[in-house]
Amino acid sequence: MAIEVLRAQALSQTFGDSDTGLTLFRELDFSLSAGEQVAIVGRSGSGKTTLLNLLAGLSLPTQGQVALCSQAYPRGASARDHWRAGRLGMVFQFHHLLAEFTALENVTLALRLSGHSVTDSQGIALDWLDRVGLAARAHHVPAMLSGGERQRVAIARALAPAPPVVLMDEPTGNLDSETADGIQQLLDQLVREAELALVLVTHDANLARTTDRVLTLQDGGLVEAGVASSSP
């Protein structure tokens, strides 16, 4: 039986007054099993990024709850940060690396926050930078890296702590087509090798088709869009 690692139950999200404000979701349900890869697609403005933020515990829903690894997110922001560390990794459209830190330091910090020792963190970080093809750039700060290289560091940072769940928001959306293709292939390879559960928000149909399941966010709910091929 598949182990459930992420569940959203009866999510509703309203911005502004409950009567006249904007409501994105009503009683939305979602579940993700260990090792499963799911893509969420939908038109601009449908709420994909908002949903991903709720799944990550970066914000809380108006109603309903999200549980990561069988525990509902706490109400307090610092408590959510603590519970998320080491259990959930995120890759954003914009890399969000710490500008004053080197590639190695950015990845090492994520490992330290998930409970690894200083020595172990550096070794694991170097290994992951090598896996994303950036061993020679480990001591470069983000300003010295290309857009594709920065996103590879962000991928290494998210995956290095070996979290059971990884969330990605348009990870290739800010890259040229050639670089995006390379990132797409790298993501598919690394996530499957590590057997991580993945939720991927994307406008890229080719990237969505690399996942096990594609859901469309429309009219405040998720609709099964068909079973995708596992090959790129």
C-alpha positions in Angstrom: 0.0 0.0 0.0 1.3 3.4 -1.0 2.4 5.7 1.9 0.8 9.1 1.8 3.3 11.9 2.3 1.2 15.0 1.6 -2.5 15.6 1.9 -4.7 18.6 1.5 -8.2 18.3 2.9 -11.2 20.6 2.1 -9.0 23.6 1.3 -10.7 26.9 0.7 -8.8 30.1 0.1 -10.5 33.5 0.0 -8.8 36.9 -0.3 -10.7 39.8 1.1 -14.2 39.8 2.4 -15.9 36.3 2.3 -18.9 37.7 0.4 -17.2 40.0 -2.1 -13.5 38.8 -2.1 -11.7 36.5 -4.5 -12.2 32.8 -3.7 -9.6 30.5 -5.5 -10.5 27.1 -3.9 -13.6 25.6 -2.4 -13.3 22.2 -0.6 -10.2 21.3 -2.6 -8.7 17.8 -1.8 -5.3 16.5 -2.9 -3.1 13.6 -1.9 0.5 12.6 -2.9 2.1 9.2 -2.3 5.7 8.4 -1.6 7.7 8.4 -4.8 4.8 9.7 -6.9 5.2 12.6 -9.4 2.3 14.9 -10.1 2.1 17.9 -12.4 -0.5 20.7 -11.8 -1.4 22.8 -14.8 -3.9 25.5 -15.4 -4.5 28.9 -16.9 -2.7 32.0 -15.5 -4.6 33.3 -12.5 -6.2 29.9 -11.6 -4.2 29.8 -8.3 -1.5 27.3 -9.0 1.3 29.1 -7.1 -1.1 29.9 -4.3 -2.0 26.2 -4.0 1.7 25.3 -4.0 2.4 27.8 -1.2 -0.4 26.2 0.9 1.0 22.7 0.2 4.4 24.0 1.4 3.0 25.6 4.5 4.3 29.0 3.4 0.8 30.3 4.0 -2.4 28.9 5.6 -5.7 28.3 4.0 -8.9 30.1 4.9 -10.4 26.7 5.7 -9.2 23.1 5.7 -5.7 21.9 6.4 -2.5 20.4 4.8 -0.6 17.5 6.4 3.0 16.8 5.6 4.3 13.4 6.6 1.1 12.7 8.5 1.2 15.9 10.6 -0.9 19.0 9.9 1.1 22.2 9.5 1.2 24.1 12.8 -0.4 27.6 12.9 2.8 29.4 13.8 5.2 30.3 11.0 8.3 29.3 12.9 6.8 26.0 13.9 5.9 25.3 10.2 9.5 26.2 9.2 10.8 23.7 11.7 8.5 20.9 10.6 9.2 21.5 6.9 13.0 21.4 7.3 14.3 18.1 6.0 10.9 16.9 5.0 10.1 19.2 2.1 12.3 20.8 -0.6 11.3 23.7 -2.9 12.5 24.9 -6.3 11.1 28.2 -7.5 11.0 29.8 -10.9 13.5 32.3 -9.6 16.3 30.5 -7.8 16.1 32.5 -4.5 19.7 31.8 -3.7 21.4 33.8 -1.0 23.4 36.3 -2.9 26.4 36.6 -0.5 26.8 32.8 -0.2 28.7 30.6 -2.6 26.9 27.7 -4.4 28.5 25.3 -1.8 27.3 27.5 1.1 23.8 27.7 -0.2 23.5 23.9 -0.4 25.3 23.4 2.9 22.9 25.8 4.7 19.9 23.7 3.7 21.6 20.6 5.0 22.5 22.2 8.3 18.9 23.4 8.7 17.7 19.8 8.2 20.0 18.6 11.0 23.2 17.5 9.3 26.6 18.2 10.9 29.0 20.8 9.4 31.3 18.1 8.1 28.6 15.9 6.6 26.8 18.9 5.1 29.9 20.0 3.2 30.5 16.5 1.8 26.9 16.0 0.8 26.7 19.5 -0.7 29.8 18.9 -2.8 28.4 15.6 -4.0 25.2 17.2 -5.1 26.9 20.0 -6.9 28.9 17.4 -8.8 25.6 15.6 -9.6 24.2 18.8 -11.2 27.4 19.4 -13.0 28.7 22.3 -10.9 31.6 20.9 -8.9 33.9 23.4 -10.5 31.7 26.3 -9.6 31.2 25.4 -5.9 32.9 28.5 -4.6 31.2 30.9 -6.9 28.5 33.3 -5.7 25.2 33.5 -7.7 26.3 36.7 -9.5 29.1 34.7 -11.1 26.7 32.0 -12.4 24.5 31.8 -15.4 20.7 31.5 -15.0 20.8 27.8 -15.7 23.6 27.3 -13.2 21.8 29.1 -10.5 18.7 26.9 -11.0 21.0 23.8 -10.8 22.2 25.1 -7.4 18.6 25.6 -6.4 17.8 22.0 -7.4 20.8 20.7 -5.5 19.8 22.7 -2.4 16.2 21.3 -2.5 17.2 17.7 -3.1 20.4 17.3 -1.0 18.6 16.9 2.4 16.7 14.0 0.8 13.3 15.2 1.7 10.4 12.8 1.1 8.5 15.6 -0.8 9.7 18.2 -3.3 7.6 21.1 -4.6 8.6 23.0 -7.8 7.0 26.2 -9.2 7.8 26.7 -12.9 11.4 25.5 -12.4 12.2 26.0 -16.1 10.0 29.1 -16.7 12.7 31.7 -16.4 15.2 29.9 -18.8 15.8 29.8 -22.5 14.5 26.7 -24.3 17.8 24.9 -24.6 18.7 25.5 -20.9 15.2 24.5 -19.9 15.5 21.2 -21.8 18.7 20.4 -19.9 17.1 21.3 -16.5 14.0 19.2 -17.4 16.1 16.1 -18.1 18.2 16.6 -15.0 15.2 17.0 -12.8 13.5 13.9 -14.1 16.7 11.9 -13.6 17.5 13.1 -10.1 14.0 12.9 -8.7 13.5 9.4 -10.0 16.9 8.2 -8.8 16.1 9.5 -5.3 12.5 8.2 -5.4 11.1 11.5 -4.2 7.5 12.5 -4.3 7.1 15.6 -6.5 4.5 18.2 -7.1 5.3 20.3 -10.1 3.4 23.5 -11.2 4.2 24.3 -14.8 2.9 25.7 -18.0 5.3 23.5 -19.9 3.4 20.6 -21.4 6.6 18.6 -22.1 7.7 18.9 -18.5 4.2 17.9 -17.3 4.3 14.8 -19.4 7.4 13.5 -17.5 5.3 13.0 -14.4 3.1 10.1 -13.4 -0.1 12.1 -13.1 -1.3 15.5 -14.5 -4.0 17.5 -12.7 -5.7 20.7 -14.1 -6.6 23.4 -11.6 -9.9 24.9 -12.8 -13.1 26.2 -11.2 -11.5 26.0 -7.8 -10.7 22.3 -7.9 -8.3 19.7 -9.3 -9.3 17.6 -12.3 -7.5 14.5 -13.5 -6.0 15.4 -16.9 -4.8 11.9 -17.7 -1.9 9.6 -17.0 1.4 11.0 -18.3 4.2 9.0 -19.8 7.3 8.5 -17.6 9.7 9.2 -20.5 10.7 12.8 -21.4 
